[in-house]
């Protein structure tokens, strides 16, 4: 995967001052090496394009459909642009119908393979990174060049940032009211700028209509908790604002099916396989994999915001085996800085730096508090009602959970687990990594010098279950040269055996 070396998903800056590093970080990826030392990259290339710095979708906001691992479309039309990683497969389709699109625009983008048959691209060009199979039944009416191989979007980088953004939005404290009455879920907000709602998948399953009522000029963020949900013949009523002011953030969802309805809103579901049937969408659709059948997009896109306070973003747990799991991390700006965490309201933590409020964050799903630098609690004050484990890197190393993807066809992969770990009072050295619980499937070895772990599948002749596991795990500890040891942490190893696997 291609990543900027300065990428720091997992980072939620709530502190004031350009050098503050106050982060929310889960323990699921190995991209956080620079997190403890860098500043917030809100102005990264992704969020500086497309929808602008205020857009939670970044460059994806320029596309009606954006599939982080792929898009499949049958008997459907897209008013604007479409992009998908790995595979884009279109049959009986219409694309780029919007007359404002130019012949030189790249409107059909694949990060892997592009398959098209029986369709019309009204404006613009088609590109694919690996291969193109464009049948003669596909017409390009207004195109500046023939379909070509090109690598114009870094999908892996974008995927990481959008997962990070989705998780960041999910941690914003709700300020709107939700009421389920006679099968209708009423979401009512009064904030003139940003109205945030938190609803469970069970509430959505039990409703026949979702009604959103917020002040003119504001936006509505609907965070949906839960891993799988579906709706059919479901109404979405938006009062006071246009559909471009509504974002449904299904940050935990794995599978979503929508059918026979009109979705007048944008949806962000970076972990979900999203199946859309016999309906229209007036907004952006961003998901892990998108399947469109007898459906249409109107070309409406999400408004630029403001969707969140000027803060950062962080990656969500990708293991699929447990609930999202995050560490709240404070990096000391200077010696003797006073940091206080209190409960501003039930479920909402307020962070105060030297007596000045720095921001608020939801407490639910936080797994622990980590302070980088301090070796004691002399300048730390934590409300006794915040019952979370606390770790100080000044006393012992702090290890983070990691995630490793085994690509299709690969028999092994490596991960530098120390890359996102915090050193203790002493630096890491040879022998810093020890595996304390081996994977149940395959094997793992540690390079004693570098600490890199190599995971290997069992030989082909080794008998094992007919159905391979989607993921396995191992546990390790990190020890500094002074003998101080971290608490055990986990490495999730995803065995990617199919297109839509992560």
C-alpha positions as CSV (number, residue, x, y, z in Angstrom):
1,X,0.0,0.0,0.0
2,X,1.2,3.5,-0.8
3,X,1.1,6.0,2.1
4,X,2.6,9.3,2.8
5,X,5.2,8.9,5.5
6,X,3.7,11.8,7.4
7,X,0.2,10.2,7.4
8,X,-1.1,10.2,11.0
9,X,-4.6,8.6,11.1
10,X,-5.5,8.1,14.7
11,X,-4.9,11.7,15.6
12,X,-7.5,14.0,17.2
13,X,-6.1,17.3,18.1
14,X,-8.1,19.1,20.8
15,X,-5.3,21.2,22.2
16,X,-4.8,24.9,21.4
17,X,-1.5,25.9,19.7
18,X,0.1,24.7,16.5
19,X,2.3,22.1,18.1
20,X,-0.2,20.5,20.4
21,X,-0.6,16.7,20.0
22,X,-3.6,15.4,21.7
23,X,-4.8,12.3,20.0
24,X,-7.4,9.7,19.9
25,X,-6.0,6.6,18.4
26,X,-7.1,3.1,18.1
27,X,-4.7,0.3,18.2
28,X,-5.5,-1.4,14.9
29,X,-3.0,-0.2,12.3
30,X,0.7,0.4,12.1
31,X,0.6,3.9,10.5
32,X,1.1,5.8,13.7
33,X,4.9,5.9,13.9
34,X,4.9,9.7,13.4
35,X,1.8,10.4,15.6
36,X,3.7,11.1,18.8
37,X,6.1,13.4,17.1
38,X,4.3,15.3,14.4
39,X,1.5,17.8,14.2
40,X,-2.0,17.4,12.7
41,X,-2.2,17.0,9.0
42,X,-5.7,18.3,8.4
43,X,-4.4,20.1,5.3
44,X,-3.2,16.8,3.7
45,X,-3.6,16.4,0.0
46,X,-6.9,14.5,0.4
47,X,-8.7,17.1,2.4
48,X,-7.2,20.0,0.4
49,X,-8.9,18.9,-2.8
50,X,-12.5,18.2,-3.8
51,X,-14.8,19.3,-1.1
52,X,-12.2,21.5,0.5
53,X,-10.7,21.3,4.0
54,X,-14.2,21.4,5.6
55,X,-15.5,18.4,3.6
56,X,-15.5,15.1,5.6
57,X,-15.2,13.2,2.3
58,X,-12.2,15.0,0.8
59,X,-11.6,14.1,-2.9
60,X,-14.4,11.5,-2.6
61,X,-16.9,14.4,-2.5
62,X,-16.3,14.9,-6.2
63,X,-17.7,11.5,-7.0
64,X,-21.3,10.3,-6.8
65,X,-20.0,6.8,-6.0
66,X,-16.7,6.1,-4.3
67,X,-16.0,2.4,-3.6
68,X,-12.9,1.9,-1.4
69,X,-12.4,-1.6,-2.7
70,X,-14.7,-1.5,-5.8
71,X,-18.0,-0.8,-7.5
72,X,-20.4,-3.0,-9.3
73,X,-23.3,-1.4,-11.3
74,X,-26.1,-3.1,-13.3
75,X,-28.9,-1.3,-15.1
76,X,-28.2,2.0,-13.3
77,X,-27.1,5.5,-14.0
78,X,-24.8,8.0,-12.3
79,X,-25.3,11.7,-13.0
80,X,-21.7,12.5,-12.1
81,X,-18.4,10.7,-11.5
82,X,-17.6,7.2,-10.3
83,X,-14.5,5.7,-8.7
84,X,-13.6,2.4,-7.2
85,X,-10.5,0.5,-6.2
86,X,-9.5,-3.0,-7.3
87,X,-12.5,-3.6,-9.6
88,X,-15.1,-1.5,-11.3
89,X,-17.6,-3.6,-13.2
90,X,-20.4,-1.8,-15.1
91,X,-23.2,-3.3,-17.2
92,X,-26.1,-1.5,-18.9
93,X,-25.2,1.8,-17.5
94,X,-25.2,5.5,-18.0
95,X,-22.4,7.7,-16.5
96,X,-21.4,11.4,-16.3
97,X,-24.8,12.7,-17.6
98,X,-24.1,16.0,-16.0
99,X,-23.6,18.6,-18.7
100,X,-21.2,20.6,-16.6
101,X,-18.6,17.8,-16.9
102,X,-16.0,18.4,-19.5
103,X,-14.5,16.1,-22.1
104,X,-11.1,16.2,-20.3
105,X,-12.5,15.2,-16.9
106,X,-11.7,11.7,-15.6
107,X,-15.2,10.6,-14.7
108,X,-14.6,6.8,-14.5
109,X,-11.7,5.8,-12.3
110,X,-10.5,2.4,-11.3
111,X,-7.6,1.6,-9.0
112,X,-7.3,-1.9,-10.5
113,X,-9.4,-3.4,-13.2
114,X,-12.2,-1.8,-15.3
115,X,-14.9,-3.9,-17.0
116,X,-17.6,-2.1,-19.0
117,X,-20.4,-3.3,-21.4
118,X,-23.6,-1.9,-22.8
119,X,-23.3,1.6,-21.5
120,X,-22.9,5.3,-22.3
121,X,-20.3,7.7,-20.8
122,X,-21.8,11.1,-21.8
123,X,-18.9,13.3,-20.8
124,X,-15.2,12.6,-19.8
125,X,-12.7,9.9,-19.8
126,X,-12.1,6.4,-18.3
127,X,-8.9,5.3,-16.5
128,X,-7.7,2.1,-14.8
129,X,-4.4,1.4,-13.0
130,X,-4.0,-2.3,-14.0
131,X,-6.3,-3.3,-16.9
132,X,-9.3,-2.2,-19.0
133,X,-11.9,-4.3,-20.8
134,X,-14.2,-1.9,-22.6
135,X,-16.7,-3.7,-24.9
136,X,-17.7,-2.2,-28.2
137,X,-21.2,-1.7,-26.8
138,X,-19.9,1.1,-24.7
139,X,-20.1,4.6,-26.2
140,X,-18.1,7.7,-25.1
141,X,-20.0,10.7,-26.4
142,X,-17.7,13.6,-25.3
143,X,-14.3,12.3,-24.4
144,X,-10.9,14.0,-24.9
145,X,-9.0,10.6,-25.1
146,X,-9.7,6.9,-25.3
147,X,-9.8,4.8,-22.1
148,X,-6.3,4.6,-20.7
149,X,-4.1,3.1,-18.0
150,X,-3.4,5.7,-15.4
151,X,-2.8,5.9,-11.7
152,X,-4.5,9.1,-10.7
153,X,-5.8,8.3,-7.2
154,X,-4.0,6.8,-4.2
155,X,-7.0,4.6,-3.1
156,X,-5.2,3.1,-0.1
157,X,-4.2,6.5,1.2
158,X,-7.8,7.8,0.7
159,X,-9.3,4.7,2.3
160,X,-7.2,5.1,5.4
161,X,-8.1,8.8,5.7
162,X,-11.8,8.2,5.2
163,X,-11.9,5.4,7.8
164,X,-10.2,7.9,10.1
165,X,-12.6,10.6,9.3
166,X,-15.6,8.4,9.8
167,X,-14.3,7.4,13.2
168,X,-13.5,11.0,14.1
169,X,-17.1,12.1,13.3
170,X,-18.5,9.2,15.3
171,X,-16.8,10.5,18.5
172,X,-18.4,14.0,18.4
173,X,-20.9,14.3,21.3
174,X,-24.5,14.3,20.2
175,X,-26.4,17.6,20.6
176,X,-29.7,16.7,19.0
177,X,-32.7,14.8,20.2
178,X,-33.9,11.5,18.9
179,X,-37.5,10.2,19.4
180,X,-39.1,7.0,18.1
181,X,-42.9,7.6,17.8
182,X,-45.3,5.4,15.9
183,X,-42.7,3.9,13.7
184,X,-41.1,7.3,12.8
185,X,-37.7,8.2,14.1
186,X,-37.7,12.0,14.7
187,X,-34.3,13.7,14.8
188,X,-34.6,17.3,16.0
189,X,-31.8,19.8,16.4
190,X,-31.6,23.4,17.3
191,X,-27.9,24.2,16.8
192,X,-27.5,26.9,14.1
193,X,-24.3,25.3,12.8
194,X,-23.9,21.6,13.4
195,X,-26.5,19.1,14.7
196,X,-25.2,15.7,15.7
197,X,-27.4,12.7,16.3
198,X,-26.5,9.2,17.5
199,X,-28.8,6.3,16.6
200,X,-28.5,2.5,16.8
201,X,-29.1,0.2,13.9
202,X,-32.0,-1.3,15.9
203,X,-33.8,2.0,15.8
204,X,-33.4,2.2,12.1
205,X,-34.6,-1.3,11.6
206,X,-37.8,-0.5,13.5
207,X,-38.7,2.7,11.6
208,X,-40.8,3.3,8.5
209,X,-39.5,6.9,8.2
210,X,-36.6,9.0,9.3
211,X,-37.5,12.7,9.8
212,X,-34.7,15.2,10.3
213,X,-35.6,18.7,11.4
214,X,-32.8,21.3,11.9
215,X,-32.4,25.1,11.5
216,X,-31.9,26.6,8.0
217,X,-28.2,26.9,7.2
218,X,-27.0,24.2,9.6
219,X,-26.0,20.6,8.9
220,X,-27.1,17.2,10.3
221,X,-24.6,14.5,11.1
222,X,-26.3,11.1,11.9
223,X,-23.9,8.6,13.5
224,X,-25.3,5.1,13.2
225,X,-24.1,2.5,15.7
226,X,-24.1,-1.1,14.7
227,X,-22.5,-3.5,12.3
228,X,-25.3,-4.5,9.9
229,X,-28.7,-3.0,8.9
230,X,-31.1,-2.9,6.0
231,X,-34.1,-0.8,4.9
232,X,-36.7,-1.3,2.3
233,X,-39.6,1.0,1.3
234,X,-38.2,3.5,3.8
235,X,-38.8,7.2,3.8
236,X,-36.3,9.9,4.6
237,X,-37.8,13.3,5.3
238,X,-35.4,16.3,5.6
239,X,-36.9,19.5,6.9
240,X,-35.3,23.0,6.9
241,X,-32.3,22.1,4.9
242,X,-31.4,20.5,1.5
243,X,-30.2,16.9,1.2
244,X,-26.6,18.2,0.8
245,X,-26.7,19.2,4.5
246,X,-27.3,15.7,5.8
247,X,-24.6,13.0,6.3
248,X,-25.3,9.5,7.5
249,X,-22.1,8.2,9.0
250,X,-22.4,4.4,9.4
251,X,-19.0,4.1,11.0
252,X,-19.4,0.6,12.4
253,X,-21.5,-1.0,9.6
254,X,-20.2,-4.1,7.8
255,X,-23.3,-4.8,5.6
256,X,-26.0,-2.4,4.5
257,X,-28.9,-3.0,2.1
258,X,-31.1,-0.2,0.9
259,X,-34.0,-0.8,-1.5
260,X,-37.2,0.8,-2.9
261,X,-36.6,4.2,-1.3
262,X,-35.2,7.6,-1.9
263,X,-32.1,8.5,0.0
264,X,-31.9,12.3,0.1
265,X,-28.6,12.5,2.0
266,X,-25.0,11.4,1.7
267,X,-23.8,8.2,3.3
268,X,-20.3,7.4,4.6
269,X,-19.8,3.7,5.4
270,X,-16.1,2.9,4.8
271,X,-16.3,-0.6,6.3
272,X,-19.5,-1.7,4.7
273,X,-20.6,-3.7,1.6
274,X,-23.4,-1.4,0.5
275,X,-26.1,-2.9,-1.7
276,X,-28.5,-0.3,-3.3
277,X,-31.5,-1.5,-5.3
278,X,-34.3,0.2,-7.1
279,X,-34.0,3.7,-5.7
280,X,-32.3,7.1,-6.2
281,X,-29.6,8.8,-4.1
282,X,-29.3,12.6,-3.9
283,X,-25.9,12.8,-2.3
284,X,-22.5,11.2,-2.1
285,X,-22.1,7.4,-1.5
286,X,-18.8,6.3,0.0
287,X,-18.5,2.6,1.1
288,X,-16.0,-0.2,1.2
289,X,-17.8,-1.9,-1.7
290,X,-20.8,-0.5,-3.6
291,X,-23.3,-2.6,-5.6
292,X,-25.9,-0.6,-7.6
293,X,-28.9,-2.3,-9.3
294,X,-31.7,-0.4,-11.0
295,X,-30.7,2.6,-9.1
296,X,-29.7,6.2,-9.9
297,X,-27.8,9.1,-8.5
298,X,-28.9,12.7,-9.0
299,X,-25.5,14.3,-8.8
300,X,-26.1,16.0,-5.5
301,X,-23.0,16.2,-3.3
302,X,-22.4,16.9,0.4
303,X,-22.1,20.5,1.5
304,X,-18.7,21.6,2.6
305,X,-19.6,22.0,6.2
306,X,-18.8,22.8,8.9
307,X,-19.1,19.1,9.8
308,X,-16.7,19.0,12.8
309,X,-14.8,21.2,15.1
310,X,-11.3,22.0,13.8
311,X,-9.7,18.9,15.0
312,X,-8.1,15.8,13.6
313,X,-9.2,12.3,12.7
314,X,-8.3,8.8,13.7
315,X,-8.7,5.3,12.3
316,X,-11.3,2.9,13.5
317,X,-10.9,-0.7,14.6
318,X,-10.7,-2.9,11.4
319,X,-10.6,-6.3,13.0
320,X,-14.3,-7.0,12.6
321,X,-14.1,-9.1,15.7
322,X,-14.8,-6.6,18.4
323,X,-16.2,-3.2,19.0
324,X,-14.2,-0.1,18.0
325,X,-11.4,0.3,20.5
326,X,-9.5,3.5,21.0
327,X,-6.7,5.0,23.1
328,X,-6.9,8.7,24.1
329,X,-3.3,9.9,23.9
330,X,-1.8,13.1,25.3
331,X,1.7,14.1,24.3
332,X,3.2,16.5,26.8
333,X,4.0,19.9,25.2
334,X,6.4,20.9,27.9
335,X,7.6,19.9,31.3
336,X,5.1,20.3,34.2
337,X,2.1,21.0,31.9
338,X,-1.1,20.5,33.9
339,X,-3.6,18.3,32.1
340,X,-7.0,17.6,33.6
341,X,-9.8,15.3,32.3
342,X,-13.2,15.7,33.7
343,X,-16.8,14.7,32.9
344,X,-18.5,17.8,31.5
345,X,-21.7,15.8,31.1
346,X,-22.6,12.1,31.3
347,X,-20.5,10.3,28.6
348,X,-18.5,13.5,27.6
349,X,-14.9,14.1,28.6
350,X,-13.6,17.6,28.8
351,X,-9.9,18.2,28.5
352,X,-8.3,21.2,30.3
353,X,-4.7,22.3,29.7
354,X,-3.3,24.7,32.3
355,X,-6.8,25.6,33.4
356,X,-8.0,26.3,29.8
357,X,-10.6,24.1,28.2
358,X,-9.1,22.4,25.1
359,X,-12.1,20.4,23.9
360,X,-14.6,17.6,24.4
361,X,-14.8,14.0,23.3
362,X,-17.2,11.1,23.8
363,X,-16.2,8.6,26.4
364,X,-18.0,5.6,25.1
365,X,-15.7,3.1,23.3
366,X,-12.5,4.6,24.7
367,X,-10.4,1.7,25.9
368,X,-7.6,3.6,27.9
369,X,-5.8,6.8,28.6
370,X,-2.2,7.2,27.5
371,X,0.1,10.0,28.5
372,X,3.4,10.3,26.6
373,X,6.2,11.7,28.6
374,X,5.1,11.8,32.3
375,X,6.4,9.1,34.6
376,X,4.1,10.1,37.5
377,X,0.7,11.7,38.1
378,X,2.1,14.9,39.6
379,X,0.6,17.1,36.8
380,X,-2.2,14.9,35.8
381,X,-5.8,15.1,37.2
382,X,-8.3,12.5,36.1
383,X,-11.9,12.6,37.3
384,X,-12.6,9.5,39.4
385,X,-15.7,8.9,37.3
386,X,-13.6,8.2,34.2
387,X,-13.0,4.6,34.8
388,X,-10.4,3.8,32.1
389,X,-6.9,2.2,32.4
390,X,-4.1,4.7,32.4
391,X,-0.6,4.2,31.0
392,X,2.4,6.5,31.3
393,X,5.2,6.2,28.8
394,X,7.6,7.8,31.3
395,X,7.1,4.7,33.5
396,X,7.0,1.9,30.9
397,X,6.7,1.4,27.1
398,X,3.2,1.7,25.7
399,X,2.4,-0.7,22.9
400,X,-0.5,-0.3,20.4
401,X,-2.6,-2.9,18.7
402,X,-1.6,-3.4,15.1
403,X,-3.2,-4.7,11.9
404,X,-1.6,-6.6,9.1
405,X,-3.2,-7.5,5.8
406,X,-2.1,-10.7,3.9
407,X,-2.7,-10.0,0.3
408,X,-4.5,-12.6,-2.0
409,X,-2.0,-15.2,-3.1
410,X,0.6,-14.2,-0.5
411,X,1.9,-16.7,1.9
412,X,3.6,-14.3,4.3
413,X,3.8,-10.7,5.4
414,X,5.8,-8.5,7.7
415,X,4.9,-5.8,10.2
416,X,7.1,-3.4,12.3
417,X,5.0,-3.4,15.5
418,X,7.3,-1.0,17.2
419,X,6.6,1.7,14.6
420,X,3.6,3.1,16.5
421,X,4.7,2.1,20.0
422,X,5.8,4.6,22.6
423,X,9.2,4.0,24.2
424,X,9.5,4.0,28.0
425,X,12.2,5.6,30.1
426,X,14.8,3.9,27.9
427,X,14.9,3.3,24.2
428,X,14.0,0.1,22.4
429,X,16.9,-2.1,21.4
430,X,17.6,-5.7,20.2
431,X,15.1,-8.2,21.6
432,X,12.5,-5.5,22.3
433,X,9.6,-7.6,20.9
434,X,8.5,-10.9,22.4
435,X,5.5,-12.9,21.2
436,X,3.5,-14.0,24.2
437,X,0.6,-15.7,22.4
438,X,1.2,-17.3,18.9
439,X,-1.4,-17.2,16.1
440,X,-3.8,-20.2,16.0
441,X,-3.3,-20.5,12.3
442,X,0.1,-20.2,10.7
443,X,3.2,-19.1,12.5
444,X,5.1,-15.9,13.5
445,X,8.7,-15.1,14.0
446,X,10.4,-12.0,15.4
447,X,13.6,-10.5,14.0
448,X,15.5,-10.0,17.3
449,X,17.4,-7.0,15.9
450,X,14.7,-5.0,14.2
451,X,11.6,-6.3,16.1
452,X,9.8,-6.9,12.8
453,X,7.3,-9.8,13.0
454,X,6.9,-12.1,10.0
455,X,3.6,-14.0,9.8
456,X,3.5,-17.1,7.5
457,X,0.6,-19.3,6.4
458,X,1.1,-23.0,7.0
459,X,2.5,-25.0,4.1
460,X,0.0,-26.2,1.5
461,X,0.5,-29.8,2.7
462,X,-0.5,-28.9,6.2
463,X,-4.0,-30.1,7.0
464,X,-6.4,-27.4,8.2
465,X,-10.0,-26.5,8.1
466,X,-11.7,-26.3,4.7
467,X,-12.8,-22.7,5.5
468,X,-9.9,-20.5,6.2
469,X,-10.4,-17.9,9.0
470,X,-10.8,-14.3,7.9
471,X,-8.4,-13.2,10.6
472,X,-6.1,-14.5,13.2
473,X,-4.3,-12.8,16.0
474,X,-1.1,-12.9,18.0
475,X,-0.1,-11.0,21.2
476,X,3.2,-9.4,22.0
477,X,4.9,-7.2,24.6
478,X,7.5,-4.5,24.0
479,X,10.4,-4.1,26.5
480,X,12.9,-1.2,26.6
481,X,16.6,-1.5,27.4
482,X,15.9,-0.8,31.1
483,X,13.8,-3.9,31.3
484,X,10.5,-1.9,31.5
485,X,7.7,-3.9,29.8
486,X,4.5,-2.8,28.1
487,X,1.1,-4.4,28.7
488,X,0.4,-7.2,26.1
489,X,-1.0,-5.9,22.8
490,X,-2.5,-7.6,19.8
491,X,-1.8,-7.9,16.1
492,X,-4.8,-8.7,13.9
493,X,-3.8,-10.5,10.7
494,X,-6.4,-10.3,8.0
495,X,-6.3,-13.1,5.5
496,X,-7.6,-11.4,2.4
497,X,-9.1,-14.2,0.2
498,X,-11.5,-12.1,-1.9
499,X,-12.1,-8.9,-3.7
500,X,-14.3,-7.3,-1.0
501,X,-12.1,-8.3,1.9
502,X,-10.2,-5.4,3.5
